Amino acid sequence: MIDDFKQNFIDFAIRMVGVASRCANEEGTKMFLVLPFLSFIGYDISNPDEVCPEHNADFSEKYKNRVDYAILKDSSPVIAIECKSTGAALRDDRGQLRSYFNAAPTVKMGVITDGLLYEFYADSDEPNMMDANAFLSFDLTQVAEGKIEDSVVEGLKSLERKSFDPENIGAEAKRKLIFQSLVQRINELAARPTKAFVRLILQEIGISGVRSKSLPDYVNLTQRAFEEFINIKILKRLDLSNKATQQEEPVVSLEANANESAINPLETDQLAEEEAAFLNNVKQRLAFLSETDTLFEAINDVDFKAYRDCVVVFYKKERLGRLFRIKRDRNAVRAVEFDQEYGGRIPIEDTALIHQSLKKVFQDKVGAFVDGGKVAKKEVETADL
């Protein structure tokens, strides 16, 4: 059920992104982006008793508060929606939305949007006092590209007309805000583990009484463990976990030079385990080194072919897309051989230099294939700024 809703949301986002360029002002944004969104989550936009435009909630005749749309339940507003022109900054109208929130006791959720960006607020800390932080937010531009977390999909689904509970939204928003804080903190700890955190996690695996002198080594080890954990998650997301140890029968490329084409291909089961593990690690490294969506997605097209004295790792085409070669030495990986312009022969122990060369050659090879090199080159230049 949630997967169907997610796909429907992506399809809807694609349509809205296609329309957005023709929304030149706030009225266009309301009509062609915001109202379709309200319809998408189940509200009857043709019924003014459910979706009321220009709704008032006034403290007095002097201090009037109005929002672009209010979602009504039993004739009382429960959701307030403030709209901006597509591309306009949202922060300017948060105060206006907050004032309406305060003036309408029945309002339980506030939304501010430019038709593509959406921010959802509740009163999780104090009744009728809008929270400073959104408990849910998304960008339809990113959703259209499939970049959306399951937690966001689940959050939006809970706001559908058929399931939205105004009385429970504050508690639900509180949980989501806590969840966001936890994710942020875990991310910080993964990048820079604190000594207290390292001691705690060491205790969980049965190691206690670590001396302060030894603690920096454990901090580094914990950081690497987090990195490896993330590697595994990325591999699963890309469906690469088994690809590195699976290959088709090698075929000598017509593009290969005379020396490489003369090498006899090996059978798949003769590929050394150390080489297979290294190739698997290459894709993990590329996932971290890739700074653009084009490069990240290109990892799926990285493959290798095994020969009697080397393994060739390439992007799409063995010759034109060659990244590097691994020289075989008694079934052990000793060095990585890049073309001279990318560093030449690098010992396997020199990880930093290998990463530097791998990043550069991968960018260049992908750039040579993607839209004649224009798309990837532009993205790479932007990422390097």
C-alpha positions in Angstrom: 0.0 0.0 0.0 2.7 2.5 1.0 4.7 1.6 -2.2 1.7 2.3 -4.4 1.2 5.7 -2.6 4.9 6.5 -3.1 4.8 5.8 -6.8 1.6 7.8 -7.2 3.4 10.7 -5.3 6.4 10.5 -7.7 4.1 10.5 -10.7 2.2 13.5 -9.3 5.5 15.3 -8.6 6.6 14.8 -12.2 3.4 16.4 -13.5 3.7 19.3 -11.1 7.4 20.0 -12.0 6.3 20.0 -15.7 3.6 22.6 -14.9 5.7 24.8 -12.6 7.6 26.7 -15.3 4.2 28.1 -16.5 3.2 29.4 -13.1 4.3 33.0 -13.4 2.7 34.4 -10.2 1.0 33.4 -7.0 -2.4 32.9 -8.5 -1.0 30.5 -11.0 0.8 28.7 -8.3 -2.4 28.3 -6.3 -4.5 27.1 -9.2 -2.1 24.8 -11.0 0.1 23.5 -8.2 -1.4 23.9 -4.7 -5.0 23.0 -5.5 -3.9 19.8 -7.4 -1.8 18.9 -4.4 -4.8 19.2 -2.0 -6.8 17.1 -4.4 -4.0 14.5 -4.5 -4.3 14.0 -0.7 -8.0 13.6 -0.9 -9.6 17.0 -0.4 -12.6 18.2 -2.4 -11.3 21.5 -3.8 -14.6 22.3 -5.4 -16.4 22.3 -2.0 -15.9 25.6 -0.2 -17.1 24.0 3.0 -14.0 21.8 2.9 -11.4 23.9 1.1 -12.1 27.6 1.8 -10.0 30.3 0.0 -9.0 33.5 1.7 -10.1 32.4 5.1 -10.2 34.9 8.0 -9.2 34.4 11.7 -9.2 37.8 13.3 -8.1 38.9 16.8 -10.1 42.0 16.3 -11.3 44.4 13.6 -7.8 46.1 13.7 -5.7 42.9 13.7 -7.0 40.7 10.8 -5.4 37.4 9.9 -6.0 35.7 6.5 -4.6 32.6 4.9 -4.8 31.6 1.2 -6.7 28.4 2.0 -8.2 26.7 5.1 -9.2 23.1 5.3 -12.4 23.0 7.3 -13.9 20.3 9.4 -17.4 20.8 10.9 -17.2 24.4 9.6 -14.0 25.1 11.6 -10.5 25.5 10.2 -8.1 22.7 11.1 -5.4 23.3 8.5 -4.1 26.7 7.4 -2.3 27.0 4.0 -0.2 30.0 3.0 1.0 30.2 -0.6 3.9 32.0 -2.3 4.8 32.3 -5.9 6.9 29.4 -7.2 10.6 30.1 -6.4 9.8 32.7 -3.7 11.4 32.4 -0.2 9.1 30.7 2.2 10.6 32.1 5.4 9.0 35.6 4.9 5.5 34.2 5.4 6.1 32.0 8.4 5.2 34.8 10.7 1.9 35.4 8.9 1.1 31.8 9.2 2.0 31.8 12.9 -0.3 34.7 13.5 -3.2 32.9 11.9 -2.3 29.8 13.9 -2.5 31.7 17.1 -5.8 33.4 16.1 -7.7 30.2 15.2 -7.9 27.9 18.2 -9.2 25.0 16.0 -6.2 25.0 13.7 -3.9 22.1 14.3 -1.6 22.3 11.3 0.0 25.0 9.2 1.4 24.6 5.7 3.5 27.0 3.7 4.4 26.3 0.1 5.5 27.8 -3.2 3.8 24.9 -5.1 7.0 22.8 -5.2 8.5 23.2 -1.7 6.2 22.3 1.2 6.7 22.8 4.9 4.2 21.4 7.5 4.0 22.8 11.0 2.1 21.8 14.2 1.7 23.0 17.8 3.6 20.1 19.4 5.0 22.1 22.3 2.2 24.5 23.2 -1.4 24.7 22.0 -2.0 27.2 19.2 1.6 28.2 19.2 3.2 27.1 15.9 6.4 25.2 16.3 9.6 26.9 15.1 10.6 23.9 13.0 8.6 22.0 10.3 7.9 18.4 11.3 7.6 17.4 7.6 9.0 19.0 4.4 9.8 18.0 0.9 10.6 19.4 -2.6 8.6 18.0 -5.5 11.5 18.6 -7.8 13.5 16.0 -5.8 10.5 13.7 -5.4 10.1 13.7 -9.2 13.6 12.3 -9.4 12.7 9.6 -6.9 14.7 11.2 -4.1 12.3 10.8 -1.2 12.7 9.0 2.1 10.1 6.5 3.3 9.6 8.5 6.4 8.4 11.5 4.3 6.1 9.2 2.3 4.6 7.8 5.5 4.2 11.3 6.9 2.4 12.6 3.9 0.1 9.6 3.7 -0.9 10.2 7.3 -2.1 13.7 6.2 -4.6 12.3 3.6 -8.1 13.4 4.2 -9.3 9.9 5.0 -6.7 9.4 7.8 -5.8 12.9 9.0 -6.6 13.3 12.7 -6.4 17.0 13.9 -6.4 16.0 17.5 -3.4 13.7 17.1 -1.2 15.7 14.8 0.6 17.5 17.6 1.8 14.3 19.2 2.7 12.9 15.8 4.6 16.0 14.9 6.5 15.8 18.2 7.6 12.2 17.3 8.7 13.3 13.8 10.7 16.2 15.2 12.4 13.9 17.7 13.1 11.5 14.9 14.7 14.2 12.8 16.9 15.2 15.7 18.0 11.7 16.3 18.9 11.2 12.6 20.9 14.5 12.7 22.7 13.5 15.9 23.5 10.0 14.6 24.9 11.5 11.4 27.1 13.8 13.5 28.3 10.9 15.7 29.1 8.9 12.6 31.3 11.7 11.2 32.9 12.6 14.6 32.3 10.0 17.3 32.6 11.5 20.8 34.7 9.7 23.4 31.6 9.2 25.6 29.8 7.6 22.7 32.7 5.4 21.8 33.0 4.2 25.4 29.3 3.4 25.4 29.3 1.5 22.2 32.4 -0.4 23.2 30.6 -1.5 26.4 27.8 -2.9 24.1 30.3 -5.3 22.5 31.9 -6.2 25.8 34.9 -3.9 26.0 35.2 -1.8 29.1 38.0 -0.1 31.0 39.6 1.5 28.0 42.4 3.8 29.0 42.3 7.4 27.8 45.6 6.9 26.0 44.1 4.2 23.8 40.8 5.9 23.2 41.8 7.8 20.0 42.4 4.5 18.3 39.0 3.3 19.3 37.4 6.6 18.1 39.0 6.1 14.7 37.9 2.4 14.6 34.3 3.4 15.5 34.3 6.0 12.7 35.5 3.4 10.2 32.8 1.0 11.4 30.1 3.6 10.8 31.6 4.2 7.3 31.5 0.4 6.5 27.9 0.2 7.8 26.9 3.0 5.4 28.8 1.3 2.6 26.7 -1.8 3.1 23.5 0.2 3.1 24.6 2.0 -0.2 25.3 -1.3 -1.8 21.9 -2.7 -0.9 20.3 0.5 -2.2 22.2 0.2 -5.5 21.7 -3.6 -5.6 25.5 -4.0 -6.0 26.1 -6.5 -3.1 26.5 -9.5 -5.3 27.3 -7.9 -8.7 31.0 -7.8 -8.1 31.2 -11.6 -7.8 29.0 -12.2 -10.8 30.1 -11.7 -14.4 29.2 -12.8 -17.8 31.6 -15.0 -19.9 34.4 -12.6 -20.9 34.5 -11.6 -24.5 37.6 -9.9 -26.1 36.6 -6.4 -27.0 37.1 -5.2 -30.5 38.3 -1.9 -29.0 41.0 -3.6 -27.0 44.6 -3.0 -28.0 46.8 -5.9 -29.3 48.4 -6.6 -25.9 45.1 -6.9 -24.0 43.3 -8.9 -26.7 46.0 -11.5 -26.7 45.4 -12.4 -23.0 43.4 -15.5 -22.4 40.2 -14.9 -20.4 39.9 -16.8 -17.1 36.8 -18.7 -16.0 34.6 -16.9 -13.4 35.4 -19.3 -10.6 39.1 -18.7 -11.0 38.9 -15.1 -10.0 40.7 -14.7 -6.7 38.5 -13.9 -3.7 40.8 -11.0 -2.7 40.3 -9.4 -6.2 36.5 -9.8 -6.0 36.4 -8.2 -2.5 38.6 -5.4 -3.8 36.2 -4.8 -6.8 33.3 -4.8 -4.4 35.1 -2.2 -2.4 35.7 -0.1 -5.5 32.0 0.4 -5.9 31.7 1.3 -2.3 34.4 3.9 -2.7 32.8 5.3 -5.8 29.6 5.7 -3.9 31.4 8.0 -1.5 33.5 9.8 -4.1 30.6 10.5 -6.4 29.3 14.1 -5.8 26.5 14.3 -8.4 23.5 12.2 -9.2 24.9 11.4 -12.7 28.0 9.9 -11.2 26.2 8.1 -8.4 23.8 6.4 -10.9 26.7 5.5 -13.2 28.1 3.1 -10.6 25.6 0.6 -11.8 27.5 0.4 -15.1 30.9 -0.3 -13.6 32.1 -3.8 -14.3 35.2 -5.9 -14.8 36.7 -8.7 -16.9 39.3 -11.1 -15.6 42.4 -12.2 -17.6 45.3 -14.5 -16.8 47.6 -11.7 -15.5 45.2 -8.8 -14.8 41.7 -7.7 -14.1 40.3 -4.7 -16.0 37.8 -2.5 -14.3 35.8 -0.2 -16.6 32.7 1.9 -17.1 30.4 0.7 -19.8 33.0 -0.2 -22.4 36.2 -2.1 -21.6 38.6 0.0 -23.7 37.0 3.5 -23.9 35.7 3.3 -20.3 38.7 1.7 -18.6 39.2 3.0 -15.1 42.2 0.9 -14.1 43.8 -2.6 -14.1 44.7 -4.9 -11.2 47.9 -6.8 -11.9 47.7 -10.4 -10.7 50.6 -11.8 -8.6 50.0 -15.3 -7.3 46.3 -14.5 -6.9 47.1 -11.5 -4.7 46.3 -7.8 -5.4 49.6 -5.9 -5.2 49.0 -2.7 -7.2 46.4 -0.7 -9.1 47.4 0.5 -12.6 45.8 3.7 -13.9 46.7 5.4 -17.2 49.7 7.7 -16.7 47.5 10.8 -16.8 45.7 9.5 -13.7 48.7 8.5 -11.6 50.0 5.3 -13.2 50.9 2.4 -11.0 49.8 2.9 -7.4 50.5 0.4 -4.5 47.4 -1.1 -3.0 48.3 0.3 0.4 48.2 3.9 -0.8 44.4 4.3 -0.3 44.3 8.1 -0.5 46.1 8.3 -3.8 44.0 5.5 -5.3 40.8 7.4 -4.2 42.1 10.6 -5.8 42.9 8.9 -9.1 39.7 6.8 -9.1 37.6 9.9 -8.6 39.2 11.8 -11.5 39.2 8.9 -14.0 35.6 8.0 -13.1 34.4 11.6 -13.6 36.2 11.8 -17.0 34.9 8.4 -18.3 31.3 9.1 -17.3 31.7 12.6 -18.8 32.7 11.0 -22.1 29.6 8.9 -22.3 26.8 11.1 -20.8 25.2 13.4 -23.4 28.5 13.7 -25.2 30.2 14.6 -22.0 28.3 17.9 -21.5 26.0 16.8 -18.6 28.7 15.1 -16.5 31.4 17.7 -17.2 29.1 20.5 -16.1 28.1 18.7 -12.9 31.7 17.8 -12.1 32.8 21.4 -12.6 30.0 22.5 -10.3 30.9 19.9 -7.7 34.5 21.0 -7.7 33.7 24.7 -6.9 
